[in-house]
C-alpha cells in the first residue's frame, strides 16, 4: 500500500471535512462523505491516514460459532494485527449496527500498534471505553452483541463500501468532528495544496464577516474589491 508524504498529511490535518468536500466537488466527486458515522468523542485532532479495509458479510450460523475466534487466521483479528502504522481501519458493516464491528480490546490493540484511527458504518461495543482512548474512532451508534451474531469477516484490504462511499485500500481518510471524508489516493497531494489555500481564504472571509462585511461578492470571491482586500490581508497575516 502506497504511503502519502508526511508533508501532505500535515497539510490535511489543518483543513476540515467541509473544505475537502467542496474541493472534491469541484473535481466532480460528489459522494465522498461517509454517511451515518460520527466520532465517539468530539474535539480530537483531525484524523488523517491511508485506508486499510475490513469487509463483513451477513453471518451464517454454521460457519460463525463462537469457536471461530480460536482460529489464529480469523480475519478480524488478522486485520487488527496487520493494519499498518498510521493507517485508518475502515470497516464495511453494511450500515448494520445491530451487532458490534469491534470492541474496546481490539480498538486498544490498534491504538497500541500506532494505527491512526478506526471507522465502521456499523457500531462498536464498549463505546464509552473506546471514547476514552487517545484514538480516533467513528461509528453509527453503540451496540452490545458480539459481531459473530450478525457479521462474518470475509476480506481484508479489498475495495469496500462504508456509509455509501466506495473506499479503496490506500485512499486517504480524513475525519473531524463533522464526520469522515474519503480522498482518492491519487488526488491527495493536489487536494491538500488546494485545501490549504481554500482554508486561508475562509479565514479571511470569516474575519471580514465578523467585522460586519456582507457576503455578496466576498464569498465566493467575485468582486475586485474583495480580491484586493484578500491580497493585503495575506501580506499582513502570513
Order of alpha helices (4+ residues) and beta strands (2+ residues): alpha-alpha-beta-beta-alpha-beta-beta-alpha-beta-beta-alpha-beta-beta-beta-beta-beta-beta-alpha-alpha
